[in-house]
Amino acid sequence: MPIYEFHCNKCGTDFEFLAFSSSDKPECDSCGSKKVKKLMSACSYTSKGSGGETVSSSAGSSGCSGCSASSCEGCGG
């Protein structure tokens, strides 16, 4: 079940949508509009580093969907 990011054309809100099937149609979380546009999401992954530690990587964005910072150090996300 992929999670997609959308932008509402009516109120300007960005939100995530969990798709249970390809026929699921998202509605804006804020205003309920169905006039939404699918956004390009940055991919991320988690793997084991050379010393066995967990290493996370994100393509230019934080792990938080609501912020544009390059890391989550400031917010603890």
N, C-alpha and C positions, 0 to 999 in steps of 0.2 A: 504494500500500500504506500505509494509515494506521496510525499508532501510537496505541494506546489505553492509558489508565491504568486499573489495577484495584486493588481492595483485597481482601485475603484475609480472609474471615470466620472462618477457623480460627485463624490465627497473627497476624493484624493487620498483615501486611506489605503495603506499597504497591509496585506494580511496573508496568512497561510491557510491552506485548505488540504485536508487529508482526503485523498481520492480512494474510495473503496472499489470503484470500477471506472472505466473510461467514460461512461455515460453520466457520471456525477457532475452536476453543474454548480459552481460556487455562487454564493451570495455574499455581499459585503457584510462584514461583522458589525460595522457601525450603522449603516443606513438601510441595509437589506436589498440594495440595488443588484440587479443581475448584469449591469453594464460594467463588466470587469475585463481587465487585460492581463494575460499571463506574463509574468516577469521572468527574465533569465536569472537563474540562481547560480551562485558560486558553488562549486562542488567542494566537499571536504572529506577527509578521511582520518582514521586513527590507526596507527601501526606501532609495532614495538621498535624502539631505537636500538642501536648497536649494543648498548649496555643493558637492555631488557626493559628500559623505562618506556612508558607510553608517550608517544609523540603524536600530536594532532596537527593537521595542516588545513588551512582554508585558503581558497584562491581570492585573496584580497578583501575579505570581510570578516567580521567577528562571528561568533557562534550565536549571537542574539539576532533575531529577525528584525527587531525594531531600532537598530542603531547602525551607523555607518563607520564605526571605529575599526581600526585594523587589528585590535586585540581586545580581550575582555578584562585586562588587568584593572582598569579603573572601576568597573562595575561588578566584578566578581562573577560574571556570567560564565 
